[in-house]
Amino acid sequence: MLISYKYRAYPDTITETRLIAALDTCRWLYNKLLEECNTARENGIAPTMRATQARIVTLKDENPALKEVYSKVLQMVNYTLWGNIRALSQTKKKGRKIGRLRFKSASRYRTLNYNQSGFKIDREHSTITFSKAGAIPFTMHRPYTGKVKGILITRSGDKWYVIIQAELEVSEPKREGRSIGIDVGLNSFAVDSDGAVIENPRFYERSLNRIRKLQQSIARKQRFSQNWKKATSRLEKVYDHTTNQKKDFLHKLSRQYVDSYATICVEDLNIKGLKEKGNSTGLHRSIHDASWGRFYFYLAYKAESAGTTLIKVDPRNTSQMCSNCGNIVKKSLSERVHECPYCGFVANRDYNAAVNIHRLRMEQPFEPVEMRSISQPGKSSISRAVETIPLHHVSVMQVLSMKQEATPFRAW
């Protein structure tokens, strides 16, 4: 398993000049190879990855700046180009209407990829020496483990980062213990089958007014002027802050679930399809802000390294099915309460879905396993665990039964 460790880097003025020059050279190479691929297709010739790889050698005579960049970094530019071409081709095969691959502007090319060689890490002094770039100090706020397979140097605004990619041997046996089902949503970020509700922090929505004002400020300035660059830098910092808040929240929440349960069941959602479904810009923005896909990704790699089993289930009818008797109770998206006319069970819609997600994958029958009302006081282990996180934006509460006509239960 490949794990990435991101650290803040502090190159000096000379090294930073070399890095900026290398980025500009790699961007030129990317655009040149893309241009030649497009020209070849127009002339009825199918370009190949091997041909563009060999083309790099001859391009060094046309552009001597290529000789100032480590050869492996230039090879990875070609790999990146063909990775983008394949991704675009796969998207077109799925029926989406997409144009050609875009050329990279200076603001869109920010990463140098040292794959397998061309670097030397000095742990004692927290520096990395890169071929044809120089030594770069970095802050190792946590140690990395595993065999280093590559290092990325990336720029975000006026900040530099190094990303160490290390390969770990996953040999930890599967854990045994409790299982849980998690239903993600927009009103609440997540509700689990133990009754814990995780409040949706809505980081992007809270920053939206600030972002709009900065975008308006940028639009009023002359493009590429000094004031335009300053305004653009301020906007990038707001975006970075929002992204860091979101990552911090998702990392801590996923860690608590992985540490608390041996089996985690989630829905196998088509998140990309949900973002494109319908014409509601606000709904699409909220789904993007929630970052369910990133949450699932964090759960997946943390679970793999911890020996926890992550299972994805078919989301069909998980919200419509009654978790007490199994009958289908049709509900619109606006109905937030599940009321079963067959057995009288009434509960929060998301909690009902979470229990179904857990039950379907664990193949548990629709019969009482533990006679316990969800309106009883007490907190699940994840409720207690999340409350130990010093996060002002994480809210955990207990889902209450709204009506007690039938005795609700939960299956562990």
C-alpha angles and dihedrals in degrees: 000000000000115000124189122215116195120205133177111249129204112200117183122240095270094047092045090053089053092048093050090048090049091050091051091048093049090048090052090050092049092051092044093052091045091051092051091048091053092048091050092053091049088055092050095256120130109223119219134206091238091054094052089046090056090045091066090069093056093042089062088072091052094045114028090189087078089069089062092063123076110260095233090056089054090050090053089054087061091046090051092050093052092044088057092046092053092046090051091048092051091049091052091050088058090062101258118140107236131160129218127309111276126239116246120253122205091261092052100052110070110139137083115196118210100187118194096327145032097071141083123198121213105196094181094060096026095236134130121207113210124197112256091359107067137226118326122193116219138182110249097200089169130016120251122227132205135038113318110236099174147339129226124205111204136176125216111183106306094339129093128209136186119212114202113204111205129181116226128197107233105208101137111126121242114274125237124217143077126355131210141190122223126200115194122207147149104252087052120014092227141354120192134203090252089065101255117141119203112204117233105244094201094203096172094048090052090054096041097098091050091048093050093051092050091048090052089049091052092048091056094054130082110262115259093004118135092256090049091052092049092050091047090051091052091051092050090053091054090050091047091050092050092048092049091050090051094047092048091052094047095044093052095043094048090047092054092051093047092049094046103046138044095206126032122189121199137166119269093231126184091224095172090053092050090053091054099039116109128347101277106125091185092054092048090049091050092051090049091048092051091059096204090165092056090047090053090047092052091047091049100053094038090050092049093054094043098047092247119142116233114196127187118206133196106270093211112130095348089129095039099048120088109238090208103052106006098239120139114250111186114224134173120233091256093058106093098177125073112218115177114206091194102057102009095241113155124185145137109297095232093047090051089052092048091053090049092050089052095044097046095054095040088048094229119168125242095255130103113278098169121014101219128136116231088218090069115107121254138088134248122241092258089052090055092042096051091047087063090062111094092228120136091192098055113088121184122186137162119259109234129210108246098202131021103205090120126029107252121213140186128223116218 
